[in-house]
Amino acid sequence: MKIGIISTGSITEAFLAALSQVEQATCTAIYSRKETNARLFTQQYNIAHLYTNLEDMLSSDDVDCVYIASPNSLHFEYAKRALQHGKHVICEKPFTSNAHELQQLIQLAKGQHLFLFEAITNIHLPNYRWLKEQIHRLGQLRIVQCNYSQYSRQYDRLLAGETPNVFNPHFSGGALMDINVYNLHFIMNLFGRPQQLSYTANKHDNGIDTSGVLVMQYDGFIATAVGSKDTTGMNFVLIQGEKGFIHVENGANGCRSIHLHIGDTTEQYNAHTTDNTLYYELVDFVNMYRDGDYDECYQLLHYSYEVMQTLDRARYDAGIVFTADAMSSQH
């Protein structure tokens, strides 16, 4: 898999570090509007081609898959253009600004017989997969709690009167999309779509959520997802059943270590061999690409679409509107 990258942000360095550990995949190109932003990556990771014109990269035979880690609002347009050029796509979370955009990408990918992946790390982690196998031991579930709180350096800029991308409705930012999405994936990959939900958010004057609590009702239990970019907290997951509970250290994002408590016994599990959580999703994507497993890819797309629909419901419940929403309604 020859990958071209659209991004020069911090996530790109983690992606390239993970990619260096994955066989049968390599980065052959990187795109940035500013050459100086990408030059450091080409030198450090020995990337052959640097593009300042996206059309040139998308037309290149040296790229068969595009990794997109641009601001959220640009995911749709970049992914659409890549698919139209016959390129497979790996797109960072959140997949798109809204479900309508993702629906278009899915139709395009299927019509072109192309792979389209959402780069959401936690559902691909070995620890998470073990948790899925063990959760039945808790008996009837009653309470699920997820907290992922990380004070953003960009929040100081917001308080100072600036509008960084991650807190900008025009760029589809906010705590729900940027950080609470990990909690939502953690919960929905286990339990599917909630029957009911509500999202209560702390909002800035520009209407974006800087933190919030998502409450979801399932058959017999309640799941809560706290995501905060305006505070630091203790990140954790607790899944509580009538026979015991599971504690996930460091929260839904990393699933660093799992503690299973049944009665007076405790089991600890950690199968991670690297701290770079992007490694495991990349292995899954490369394996699907190698095996031509479109069925697995498209099952994941259906799941991602349900997550995006749930994100839409949560935003609308809290009155959070993106510029992309108005654009989608026109199509």
N, C-alpha and C positions, 0 to 999 in steps of 0.2 A: 504494500500500500504506500504510494508516494503522496505525501501530504503537503499541501500548501496552506500557510497560516495567514489569517486575517486578524491581526492584533499585535500590539507591542506592549500590552499591559503586563501586570505582575503575574496573571494567570498563565501567560505564554511561557514564562520561564519554568513554571511547574509542569506545564504540558510537555515542554521539550525535554526536561529532565526525566519525566516518566517515559516518554517516547524512546529515549536512549536505552531503556531497559527492555524494550519490546522487540522481539524478533519479527521479521517480515513487515516492518513498517519503518519509514524514515521521512524526515522533513526535507523536502527538495526546494522549497520556495517560501518566501515570506513577503507579505504586502504591507506597506505603510505609505500614507500620503507624504510623510517626511522621511527621507532616506536615512537621516541620522538616527532616528528612533529604531530602525531595523538593523542598522549596520552592526551594532554590538552583538545581536543575536546571530547574525551570519558568521561573525568571527568566532564567537564562543562555541557554537554548535555546528560549525562547518556546513552551513546551508549554502547550496550552490547558487541560488538565484534570489535576487532582491528586486521587487517590483514596486514602483510608485504609481503604476497604472493598473487598476484591478482587472480591466478587460484583458490586458496582456497575460496576466497570470491565469485567468480563467480559460484562456485560449491555448495555454501551453500543454504540450504532450508530456511534460515533465511532472504534471500534477494530475492525479486521478481522484483525489479526495481533498476537500477543503475543510479546515477547522476554523470556526468562527467564534471569536471571543470579544467582539466589539460591544459597545453599549447596547443594552437590551432592545432599544427601539430599532436598531439597525439589523438585528438578527434576520428578520423576515426578508428584507430586501437583498441582503447578501446571500442568504440561503437560496432564495428564488433564482437569483442570477447564476449561482453555481450550478443548480440543478438544470437550468435551461441550457447550460453549456455542457451538460452530460457528466458533471462531476458529482461524486458521492459527497455527503456532507456530515460532519460532526459539528453540532451547534451547542454552545454552552447554555447552561440553564440561566434564567428561564427560557424555554424554547423560543417563544415569541412574545409579543406584547399581549396577545389575546388569542382565544380559541379560533376565531375566524381566520386569522393569519395562518395558524398552524394547519387548519383544515386544507387551506390552499396548497401548502407545502407538501402535505401528505398525498394529496391527489396528484400533484406534479411528480413526486418521487415514484409513486406507483405507476403512473403513466409512462415514465421514462425507464422503469425497472432499475431504479437506483436505490442505494442505501442512504438512509437518513437517520442519524442517531442524535439523541439528546444526551449531552455530557453532564449527567447528574451522577455524582460519584457514589453516594451511599448505597444505593440499591444493588450495586455490583460488588460490594465488599464481602470478603469471606466471612467476617464476623456477623454481618447482617444476614447472610444466607443461613448460618448456623442458628441464629435467633429465630428465623422463620420456621425452622425444623423443630425447635424446642417449645414454641409458644403454647402449643396445645397442652403442655404439662401444667400450665397455670390454672386450668379449669375455666369456668365462666369468667370472662373478663368483665371488669367494672370501670376501671379508670386507666387512661393512658395520658401521660404528661410528657411533653417535649419542651425544652427551653434551650434556645440558641440565642445568646445575647453577646454582642461584640461591639464595643464602642468604636465608632468609625472615626478615623482621622478627618474624613470629609465633613463630619458633623460640625466640627469647629468652624469650618468655612461657611457652612449653612448659617450658623449662629452669627457669623460676622457679616452676613448680608449677601454672600455669594450663593450661587445655585449650582453646585457640582452635579455631574450627570446622575450619580446614584440617588440624589434627592430631587430629581427633576422630572415632573410629569411628562415633559416633552420627550425624555429619553426612557420612559417607562420604568422609572426607578422606584425606590421605597423599600421599607423593611420586609414587607410581604414577599416581594418578587426577588429581592437580593439574598435574604437570609432565612426567612420563615419557609421558603420553598423547600429547603432541606427537610424541615419537620413534616411538611405536607407529603413529600415523597416517602419519607419513612413510614408514615401512617397509612397512606393510600396503597402502597405496594404490599402492605400486610392485609388491609381490610377493605380495599376498594373505595368506592364513592360513598360519602356520608349521606345519611337520610336527610339531615338538616344541618345547617351551619349558620354561624354568625361571626362577624369579624368586628371587633372593637379596637380602634386605633388611636394613638396619639398622633395628631397631624400638625404639620407645619402650616404657616399661613398660606403657602402655595398649594395646599391640598394634599401633599404627599405624606405618607405614613412614615414616621421615624421609628415607631415601635407599635406592637399590637398583639392582641390575643385572639386566636382563631379557635372557636369552640365547635366541635363536630359531634353530632349524635349518630350513634350506630345502634344496631339491635342489641340492647342489653348493656351497653356501656357508652361512656363519654370520652372523647379524646380532645385534649387541649394542646395548642401549639403556640408558644410564645416566641416571638422573634423581635429582637431589639438591636437597633444601631445607634441608640442614644444613651445606652447604659452598658455596663459590663455586669455579667452575672455568673452564676454557677451553671454551666451547660451540662445537661443530663437528659436521659430518657428514663422514665419509670413506667412499666407495664404491669398493672396490678390485677391479679385474678383471685378467685376465691380459694385457690390452693397454694398460691405463692406469688412472687413478683420477679421481674427482670429489671436490673439496673444497667444502663448503658453509660459507661464513663465518657465524659467529654462531649456528650450530646449526639444528635442525629447526624451531624455532618461527618464526623470521623469514625464513629463506632469503635473507639480505641480498644475497649475491653468490655466483655459481657459478663455480668454476674447473675446467675440463676439461683434464686432462693426458693426452695420447696421445703416447707416445714422448718426443721432445724438444720437442714443441709444446705450447703452453698457450693455451686460449681462456678469456676472461672474459666473463660475461654478467650483466647486471642490467637488467631491464625494469621495475622498480618505480618508480612515479611518486609514491608517497606512503609515508611511514614508518608510517602507520596501517594495519596488516595487516588490520584488520576490514573495510576498504573493499572489498576484492576479493571476500570471501565475500558481502557484502551485494549487490554488483552481480550475482553469480550468482543469489542468492535472488530478487531483484527481477525479474530477467529470466525466471526460471522461472515466477514468479507472473504476470507480464505475459503470457507466452506460453501459460499454462495447461499447462505441461510437467510433468504428473504422473509420466510415465514416468521422466524424469530424476531427479525428487525421490525416487521410490520405489526406484530403483537405488541412490541414495546412502544411503537408509535401510537397504537390505540390506547394504551395505558397513559402515555404522555398527554394525549388529547384529553383524556378524562381529568388529569391533573390540571391542565390549562383551563378547562371548563370550570373546575372548582376554584381556581385562582380568580377567574372572572366573577363568579358568584360572591366570593369573599370581598373583592374590591367594590363591587356594586353595593354590597350590604353596608360598607363603610363610606360610601360616597366618594370613592377614589376613581378619578377619570384620567385616562391618558390621552394625549394628542392622537395616538394611533387608533383609539376607539372610534373617533369621529371619521378618520380616514377609512376604517374598515366598513363603517356603516354606509359609505358611499358606493361600495362595491357589491 
